[in-house]
Amino acid sequence: MALPAGLPGLALLLFLPGFSLLTLFKKEATLVELISISLTLSVLLFPMAVLITSPLSTNYAPALLGLMTSAIALCQWARGTGFKVGPSKAMPLLVGAAIFGIVLFVSLKTFRLTDAGMVHGFTHGMDLNFHLSIARRFTVMPHVPPEDPYLPGHFIPYNWFMHVLFGGLSVATGVEMLAVFKLLVPIASALIFLDAYLLAKLAFNEAAALAGSLLYVLGSGLSWLLVLFSWNGARLDLFKCLVYERPGIMNMKYDATALYFFLPQTQLFGLLCMVFGLYLFALAVKDRSIIASAVSGLVLASLVFFHLINAFPVFIALGLFSLYFIFKERKFRAAVLLFLPLLMGGVAVLYQYTLFPANSGSQIAIGQHKDLPVTVLLALGPLLPFGAYGLYRSLTNDTAKLLASFALVNVVSVTVLIMDLTGNTYRFLTYLYLPLSLFSGLVLSGWLASQKAHKMATALAVIALMVPSTFLIADFYNNNTPVTLATAPEVKAIRWIEHATPPDAVIYEKPTYFVKSPVLAGRDVAYSGQAYTKQYHGVVYQDHMDRIMNATHPESVWNAMRGDRVDYVFVGRREADFPFVKALADPEFYEKVYDEDGVRIYKVIKKCPIQAIS
């Protein structure tokens, strides 16, 4: 596990650590539990191992996980503990395999090298380019938290475990980072379904668990109706129709679960951590297991770093449920059982708090979005009565009460909180959809099995209303028009940068969201588009960078470059028409170090300052 063994090493790291922890709190598991728990734990705990070992080296994480696995194996062998894998229903595994295959098929089509250069789907350009750039930067300059390649000297202050996961696994195994990304996204997508199935099975029966988890990953609300109402015979930008730029409907920025399968980002792993954390916590309560409680604490601590907004409603819901459960049990063991995960998560919150940017307080405020009622109707409407009825029918079960607490927290959050800077208020609807779909699955599965025609017809109609948007999204991303991020000559030039420049070199290219040097070579750029620098760091340098590109005086451009610690200037198809190219021709300030196929790279000469002599 600690050797750069390529795909075999990656397979070991993605299974053995989680499996070893599984044997500590379960002596028997179904095949679904074995696969789902082992893979999910391994995926979520790898970046935690990187964080724990970071004071020594970020490269020691595989060794730590290997030692942990070996220690658990020796302990179980000495105790004579056995582990049994029992049979399980085939349908959840078949659905999980189908999700994996579909998402993998789509993932392989984005951020790939072709004869035209590096291409990606149109809507993958901004967020995914940014996240993959951070992960690539981590492979070149490992640091906890990872460096922000869009703003030299700064670090990613929150939601950074996904980048460490991609980059760390690439460094540990030797597998190319983009290959790790394209493999882990389908795995995480399938695991979200399987973990939701296991969570629902704790509260309900087999049929209800399957129906609810399928609704969770396939239901996307009524946004497909907007396509019909907007249809004018021309080709639509489906992404904008379904998700953005729908005036008066919260910009229709409700993100269904499946959207993150095809537009992967930190939220995908946040959802995985959220669902699995709730499942492990519920399992610890059901089995009264301190070990399962401790492992759920590790998962919840990871959730803080995978996606902070996810952690907020989860922790509050767990706190509310814990108070109820301790009042019911009136035992010290119950307090230890429930507050151990919250304590471990709280330690992670305190560490995360030290990384918060100065502008973090301005990203959330008390208020209500004016378009909330219409958005709720379009996103969740058909399931609301069924979810409420399912909740009423199942409140005798502790897992159902935990889900009800989570639903209540998100109802309150989406009602009284707004996030104007990021527009992420809708996320609470995304989280609310988990308990809503699982409770609805309890009712709809019963109606589908009913002998009454009107119940069967109603259940089929509700499902038919919820799933078309997901298929439209999947088809859209599968057929998304490719965009060339970097032409073949530009890819060749950036490969030169990767091999001929030091890891801490700062590259100047056109300040836009679609920069190339970070994702291809792991190098910092002087600046990128201001959406991320403003959100993460409260920094806006766009005007300053634009002035550089429009200046023509060699020394003034040089002074600005040196002030921004620029080492190399990349001149490709986007930069070639700007006035500053004339200034770069002055050999007193710049040295041309690369010139092939219309792409040039200039090294900024580090002149010694003139010193006064007395």
Secondary structure as the mmCIF struct_conf table of DSSP 4:
data_model
#
loop_
_struct_conf.conf_type_id
_struct_conf.id
_struct_conf.beg_label_comp_id
_struct_conf.beg_label_asym_id
_struct_conf.beg_label_seq_id
_struct_conf.end_label_comp_id
_struct_conf.end_label_asym_id
_struct_conf.end_label_seq_id
BEND BEND1 LEU A 3 LEU A 3
BEND BEND2 GLY A 6 GLY A 6
HELX_RH_AL_P HELX_RH_AL_P1 LEU A 7 LEU A 13
TURN_TY1_P TURN_TY1_P1 LEU A 14 PHE A 15
HELX_RH_AL_P HELX_RH_AL_P2 LEU A 16 PHE A 25
BEND BEND3 LYS A 27 LYS A 27
STRN STRN1 GLU A 28 THR A 30
HELX_RH_AL_P HELX_RH_AL_P3 LEU A 31 THR A 53
TURN_TY1_P TURN_TY1_P2 SER A 54 LEU A 56
HELX_RH_3T_P HELX_RH_3T_P1 THR A 58 TYR A 60
HELX_RH_AL_P HELX_RH_AL_P4 ALA A 61 ARG A 79
TURN_TY1_P TURN_TY1_P3 GLY A 80 GLY A 80
STRN STRN2 LYS A 84 GLY A 86
HELX_RH_AL_P HELX_RH_AL_P5 ALA A 90 SER A 107
TURN_TY1_P TURN_TY1_P4 LEU A 108 LYS A 109
BEND BEND4 THR A 110 PHE A 111
STRN STRN3 ARG A 112 THR A 114
TURN_TY1_P TURN_TY1_P5 ASP A 115 ALA A 116
STRN STRN4 GLY A 117 GLY A 121
HELX_RH_3T_P HELX_RH_3T_P2 PHE A 122 HIS A 124
TURN_TY1_P TURN_TY1_P6 GLY A 125 MET A 126
HELX_RH_AL_P HELX_RH_AL_P6 ASP A 127 VAL A 140
BEND BEND5 MET A 141 MET A 141
BEND BEND6 VAL A 144 PRO A 145
HELX_LH_PP_P HELX_LH_PP_P1 PRO A 146 PRO A 146
STRN STRN5 GLU A 147 GLU A 147
TURN_TY1_P TURN_TY1_P7 PRO A 149 TYR A 150
BEND BEND7 LEU A 151 LEU A 151
TURN_TY1_P TURN_TY1_P8 PRO A 152 GLY A 153
STRN STRN6 PHE A 155 PHE A 155
BEND BEND8 TYR A 158 ASN A 159
HELX_RH_AL_P HELX_RH_AL_P7 PHE A 161 THR A 173
HELX_RH_AL_P HELX_RH_AL_P8 MET A 177 ALA A 203
BEND BEND9 PHE A 204 PHE A 204
HELX_RH_AL_P HELX_RH_AL_P9 GLU A 206 LEU A 218
TURN_TY1_P TURN_TY1_P9 GLY A 221 SER A 223
HELX_RH_AL_P HELX_RH_AL_P10 TRP A 224 SER A 230
BEND BEND10 GLY A 233 ALA A 234
HELX_LH_PP_P HELX_LH_PP_P2 ARG A 235 LEU A 236
HELX_RH_AL_P HELX_RH_AL_P11 LEU A 238 LEU A 242
TURN_TY1_P TURN_TY1_P10 VAL A 243 VAL A 243
BEND BEND11 TYR A 244 TYR A 244
TURN_TY1_P TURN_TY1_P11 PRO A 247 ILE A 249
HELX_RH_3T_P HELX_RH_3T_P3 MET A 250 MET A 252
TURN_TY1_P TURN_TY1_P12 THR A 257 ALA A 258
HELX_RH_AL_P HELX_RH_AL_P12 LEU A 259 PHE A 262
BEND BEND12 LEU A 263 LEU A 263
BEND BEND13 GLN A 265 GLN A 265
HELX_RH_AL_P HELX_RH_AL_P13 THR A 266 ASP A 287
TURN_TY1_P TURN_TY1_P13 ARG A 288 ARG A 288
HELX_RH_AL_P HELX_RH_AL_P14 ILE A 290 PHE A 306
HELX_RH_AL_P HELX_RH_AL_P15 LEU A 308 GLU A 329
HELX_RH_AL_P HELX_RH_AL_P16 PHE A 332 TYR A 353
TURN_TY1_P TURN_TY1_P14 THR A 354 LEU A 355
TURN_TY1_P TURN_TY1_P15 ALA A 358 ASN A 359
HELX_RH_3T_P HELX_RH_3T_P4 SER A 360 GLN A 363
STRN STRN7 ALA A 365 ILE A 366
TURN_TY1_P TURN_TY1_P16 LYS A 370 ASP A 371
HELX_RH_AL_P HELX_RH_AL_P17 LEU A 372 LEU A 380
HELX_RH_3T_P HELX_RH_3T_P5 GLY A 381 LEU A 383
HELX_RH_AL_P HELX_RH_AL_P18 LEU A 384 SER A 394
TURN_TY1_P TURN_TY1_P17 LEU A 395 THR A 396
BEND BEND14 ASN A 397 ASN A 397
HELX_RH_AL_P HELX_RH_AL_P19 ASP A 398 VAL A 416
STRN STRN8 LEU A 417 ILE A 418
TURN_TY1_P TURN_TY1_P18 ASP A 420 GLY A 423
HELX_RH_3T_P HELX_RH_3T_P6 ASN A 424 TYR A 426
HELX_RH_AL_P HELX_RH_AL_P20 ARG A 427 LEU A 448
TURN_TY1_P TURN_TY1_P19 ALA A 449 ALA A 449
BEND BEND15 GLN A 451 GLN A 451
HELX_RH_AL_P HELX_RH_AL_P21 ALA A 453 MET A 466
BEND BEND16 VAL A 467 VAL A 467
HELX_RH_AL_P HELX_RH_AL_P22 PRO A 468 ASN A 478
TURN_TY1_P TURN_TY1_P20 ASN A 479 ASN A 479
HELX_LH_PP_P HELX_LH_PP_P3 ASN A 480 THR A 481
STRN STRN9 PRO A 482 THR A 487
HELX_RH_AL_P HELX_RH_AL_P23 ALA A 488 ALA A 500
BEND BEND17 THR A 501 THR A 501
TURN_TY1_P TURN_TY1_P21 PRO A 503 ASP A 504
STRN STRN10 VAL A 506 TYR A 508
BEND BEND18 THR A 512 THR A 512
TURN_TY1_P TURN_TY1_P22 TYR A 513 PHE A 514
BEND BEND19 LYS A 516 LYS A 516
HELX_RH_AL_P HELX_RH_AL_P24 SER A 517 ALA A 521
STRN STRN11 ASP A 524 VAL A 525
BEND BEND20 ALA A 526 ALA A 526
HELX_RH_AL_P HELX_RH_AL_P25 GLN A 530 HIS A 537
HELX_RH_AL_P HELX_RH_AL_P26 GLN A 542 MET A 549
TURN_TY1_P TURN_TY1_P23 ASN A 550 ASN A 550
HELX_RH_AL_P HELX_RH_AL_P27 PRO A 554 GLY A 563
TURN_TY1_P TURN_TY1_P24 ASP A 564 ARG A 565
STRN STRN12 TYR A 568 VAL A 571
TURN_TY1_P TURN_TY1_P25 ARG A 573 ASP A 577
BEND BEND21 PHE A 578 PHE A 578
TURN_TY1_P TURN_TY1_P26 PRO A 579 PRO A 579
HELX_RH_AL_P HELX_RH_AL_P28 PHE A 580 ALA A 583
TURN_TY1_P TURN_TY1_P27 LEU A 584 ALA A 585
TURN_TY1_P TURN_TY1_P28 PRO A 587 PHE A 589
STRN STRN13 TYR A 590 GLU A 596
TURN_TY1_P TURN_TY1_P29 ASP A 597 GLY A 598
STRN STRN14 VAL A 599 VAL A 604
HELX_LH_PP_P HELX_LH_PP_P4 ILE A 605 ILE A 605
HELX_LH_PP_P HELX_LH_PP_P5 LYS A 607 ILE A 610
#
